[in-house]
Amino acid sequence: PSSTASCPPNRLMPKDEPMSPRRFGPPQEKAAYKYPGRTNVKMREALRVLDEGVHPLVIRSTQILAVVLLVAAVSIHVPKITLDDMRSLYASLQIDEVYATAYTLVAGFLLTVYFLRKPATVYLLDFAVWKPPTPEEDESLRATTEFFQRTIETCGHFTDESVRFQMKLSGLNQISDKGYFPPGVVHYRKGEKDFDFSMAAARAEFEYVVFKACDDLFDKTGVKPSDIDILVVNCSLFNPTPSLSAIVINHYKMKDSVQAYSLGGMGCSAGIVAVHLARDLLQVYKGKRALVVSTENITQNFYQGNEKSMLIQNTLFRMGGAAVLLSGRGADRRKAKYTLLHTVRTHKGSDEDAFKCVYQEEDAAGHRGVRLQKNVMACAGEAMKTNITYLSPLILPISEQILFVINYVRRKWLGHKHVKGYVPDFTKAVSHFCIHTGGRAVLDAIQANLSLSDYYLEPSRYSLWRWGNVSSASVWYEMDFLEKAGRIRQGDKIWQIGFGSGFKCNSAVWQANQTLEGSPKELEPDSPSACS
């Protein structure tokens, strides 16, 4: 499917550069004929699409066709075989019993090795998202519009134009006053208490969010911290020494053999990257349990300059985090909420525009922040298109895959320009969508790109309104909405989509192992969504 955002075409051929002379070997004769660049571009594009999209579909269709033909042949010919035919076949083969036994043992051994080496299924036992532990803290940490406007007007860092720009963005983002800032930001009072952007304040924010989420997760599952074998922590913009994973290990006194990983600088899609890494480790070290922690740090990343492309982060990001418990134990299947079906990662870092569209740096005045370029939507659309190309053969029914291939061949190879592009109906393969809350414009573009109704975007829009952009943890706040709204039924498939700097688009597809009872009373009654 094509993105609604207009993305500049990929650089399919390198720019013309003078050929450097060969340093070794005999001199090369000049080519007699040089193919026109336009022809090469078309051929490269055709091969790229064949490799990225059509080739997986052809392979899958061929496999299905082979199975159908085999079943048809067996169903036609096997009923015609009589007992005498079997005896005649056995006599003609003249199989020695010793060799037959040996072959049977070897076949049994190979099958045993195959099943032992088969990747282990990964289960999600449960997850927990951070919420303020007490009503008092809930009230004191609120990032209200009144506080935000008063702060940026009185702190002395922003010009009048920057203040107006930030307030305009705050209204367009459609984030409620119920999101949260860390204490180092929200406790600012002019003439009384200054901002606290220190390392100690940043550590305190991390511990406040992560320990609460982990405590809730351990309480829900009954699993002890000492039972954790693998720990993966992701936080993009705050990476101290000792590492964030070491902070978690020290607090919970985890065992010495725990395998710990800290992922930094990977942006808002790092939560799915962490799940992907944990899955790989659980499939190598079988029978283990993994704790995945996703969060972002706001304390040291409140931009204090006046460049518009770097002011967006102040109006969009809020405090939050999630803890997820994964298991590779077959015994955990019955009590697990979900089974991990697929993870697909797409990285566009080789493209210079995609690499620079979300970039942390200092502005001209020396203030550090994250710069969002104007082409970020276009790069996100291109990354998502590639990610969907790889994911579609794994989840779409064969009927949708065939329709997509036929449409593409008609439009691109047969020159039928009047034919509109076909967008596969992903609702035939997926029951729920958890799309990263990158902002209202991001959600609008994805909804149009995938032709989804408002119902499927409700988890994302509610999470953006209630919590703001909580970075890599956003997909888990959306999953929390689905559970509380009572939408999860046994067998449902949930597609988590994350976007992040680099530029990356990552997907994870889960299947519900059980029907979950909702608790709609825990959802905000004054939300703009129906929550039905």
PyMOL commands that set and color helices and strands:
alter all, ss='L'
color gray80, all
select helices_A, chain A and resi 37-80+83-93+97-117+135-140+145-154+160-173+183-186+199-221+225-227+244-252+267-284+299-301+308-316+330-332+352-356+376-395+398-413+426-428+440-450+454-467+471-484+520-522
alter helices_A, ss='H'
color red, helices_A
select strands_A, chain A and resi 123-129+230-234+259-263+289-295+321-327+338-347+358-362+368-372+432-435+493-500+504-512
alter strands_A, ss='S'
color yellow, strands_A
deselect
rebuild
show_as cartoon
